Amino acid sequence: MSERAAPFHCPYCGDEDLRPNEEGHGAWECAACNRAFRLKFLGLLSWGLDRSDTGGEPT
């Protein structure tokens, strides 16, 4: 099993100075804007599986 990907930018200010937060899995803090946030994967969208190879719209 592979390691989960880390966010590249803060969702609030866009800065790249992110560090894991002590709150646990998925929690990050931004040193630039002094905000803490949590990321959570919700799942795959079913319409995303029905797209054609040409990048067509959902069916």
C-alpha positions in Angstrom: 0.0 0.0 0.0 1.3 3.4 -0.9 1.5 6.6 1.2 -1.3 9.1 0.8 -0.5 12.3 -1.2 0.0 15.5 0.6 -1.6 18.8 -0.5 0.6 21.1 -2.5 -1.2 24.4 -1.7 -3.2 25.9 1.1 -6.9 26.0 0.1 -7.3 29.4 1.8 -4.2 31.4 0.7 -2.5 29.2 -1.9 0.9 29.2 -0.2 3.0 26.1 -0.2 4.3 26.2 3.4 2.2 23.3 4.7 2.9 21.0 7.6 1.1 18.0 9.1 -1.1 19.1 12.1 -1.1 17.2 15.4 -4.8 16.6 15.2 -4.2 13.4 13.2 -4.7 11.9 9.8 -5.6 14.4 7.0 -5.0 17.5 9.2 -2.7 20.2 7.9 -1.6 23.7 9.0 -0.4 26.6 6.8 2.4 28.7 8.2 1.6 31.5 5.8 -2.0 32.2 6.9 -1.9 30.5 10.2 -4.9 28.3 9.4 -5.5 24.6 10.1 -7.6 22.4 7.9 -8.5 18.8 7.3 -8.7 16.9 4.0 -10.9 13.9 3.4 -11.4 11.7 0.4 -15.1 11.2 -0.1 -15.1 8.7 -2.9 -15.3 8.3 -6.7 -18.1 9.9 -8.7 -20.1 7.4 -10.7 -20.5 9.7 -13.7 -16.7 9.9 -14.0 -16.5 6.2 -14.9 -18.9 6.6 -17.9 -16.8 9.1 -19.8 -15.5 8.2 -23.2 -11.7 8.3 -24.0 -12.2 11.6 -25.8 -13.1 13.5 -22.6 -16.8 13.7 -23.3 -19.5 15.0 -21.0 -21.1 12.7 -18.4 -23.8 10.5 -19.7 
